Amino acid sequence: MYRRLFQPIQIAGMRVPNRIAMTAMGNHLANPDGSVSDADVAFYAARAAGGVGLVITECACVDFATGKGNLRQLAVNDDRYIPGLKRLADAVHAHGAALCVQLYHPGRQGIAAVNGVETMAAPSVTECQCVHQPTHAMTTEEIREMVHRFAMGAYRLKQAGVDAVEFHGAHGYLIGQFLSPYTNRRSDAYGGSFENRMRFLDEIILEARRLCGDYPMLVRFSVDEHMDYAGKPGEGLQLSDGIEIARHLEKLGVDALDVSSGIYETMNTAWEPVGFDEGWKIDGPAAVKKAVSIPVIGASVIREPAYAEQILSEGKVDLVGSARAFLADPQWGKKALEGRDCEIRKCISCLYCMETLMAADMSPVPMGCAINFEAGREAVWQDTQLPKDGNGRCVAVIGAGPAGMEAARVLALRGFRPVVFEKTAHVGGQVLFGSKPPKKEKTSWLVEYQLGQLEKLGVEIRLNTPATVEALRELQPCAVFVAQGSHSVKPRSIPGLDGADVYVPADVLMGRVNLRDQDVCVVGSGMTGIETAELLGSQGNRVTVFEMADEIGPGVFLQNLIDVMRRVDAHHTKRYPKHKLLKVDGGDVTVETTDTHVQKAFHFDSVVISLGVAPNRELVEELEANFDHVVQIGDANKGGRIADAIAAGYLAAAEL
């Protein structure tokens, strides 16, 4: 079906069985000493088994002591890491895929405390405006030592049977910092001119080539740092610079180029939130492809096999690269090969993976995928390995939101007979609401995937059917899963919220009210509130947002907040943080500043209250009195996020 996508390609001495490349992405799975863990082996082997032709690991440290990005990251700075890397290579090779390990040092984008240093090594004393860590300019001796570390890392990979090495010069890490005039302000042989800024990477490649011979070498680099996203247009590497870098690396003998974009200050152009469309930056890799004759890997929010085939056929890239697509569905390639595109669990660009990765050192929540509970847990959980012991026993599932549908899917895989009750005319629950704001249509992919899986597995879904004790008794279920979801709250402590023109986000998102050319107040700027404000603004309303917290978007992951606020601000939305709602009286709204306790009065045509959700608990006590095994999951237990709902549904079904 996809002729180009499944055509093999040769990169120097490495044969890749197809054009699908899993590009590097941190996973926080390595052992604490930097060695390959069982979880790492299971994680990468699952992607190889699922049809990825070239597996590129997370960036591995060439200096584990002072060059880590987090506390559980692969390392290559000692021979003792070779056996684990060999085990990883063997596991990937067992499924016919090739393995490449990416090498890096974070430089100015590393955290000093994580690395036990006072200052992070960098080309120049420039502070990253994202992590805000102190830096020092590397001495010539430090540079030479770092060159040797990179080269020795490559040598150890070759000794371990890894098929190729990739030097990470993208996304603003140390190599990229030398390449970019934004971060390299040196006046010696390693700074200033293009040739000087290339020197650090040149020396790494030449030294690695001396040690490794004809070993396949790849370089990942940012073809454009998109500094306009940081309010600094014209600074940093631009597309013309990226093309010059590509040509230079080809002349130097690099075997393939892995083209990306961005640095930490412009991270939304490197690992994109939902506001970026599939293929938005494919012109970068395509320009490099025109400029060189060596293979080019290109990433550009690639989600669908048809689009991957298109850009291959158009000659824009030689291999299609993605990380999150295969985090969400390790079987992406296999499903595409077998013509099962509709069964792919497509990444919805929610960035839960990046949020949990960035917090992993300080949080008990592991790095993971919101829509694929098994991601990073493959050594423990894989649905193909769950016991098939359902024996046709019935399980009633109340609610067809993400938790209920995930539970029903896993139950069916185990051989149970789930019957899903949904009181509304549609499946999806809160996820369906969440797909309605501008740019959020990707979220509906989860609903489509779950519904498609339930239909394939023959799961009975009873729409427009509230669950009753009588109806459940007829099924004689061995268990009842309560996944009734949640509802928006209107706090009774605030007078006037029962007024005729006072709504909740679902009223707006589902089109139950049609607000146009009005003055609208949105109270609460969590993700739901701010996205509702965006939708209202796009519909021609004049929107004002009140937020009791000190800043707009409390609890919202930074990248997602930056993304949505660019669009909210485009509608000239007024924002009032530190303003607490006191009362609503028709169209009159009274708020109070939280710091000075000054009351203010405003008038609006409509008010939307976005102050959180509460679980739907109807029937629970009655169910528990009538059935022996009642389990509350998802928002029915505690209001949460997609990841919480998927995890609760999966585990409840897997552990029954």
Order of alpha helices (4+ residues) and beta strands (2+ residues): beta-beta-beta-alpha-beta-alpha-beta-alpha-beta-beta-alpha-beta-alpha-alpha-beta-alpha-beta-alpha-beta-alpha-beta-alpha-alpha-alpha-beta-alpha-beta-alpha-alpha-beta-alpha-beta-beta-beta-alpha-beta-alpha-beta-alpha-beta-beta-beta-beta-beta-beta-alpha-beta-alpha
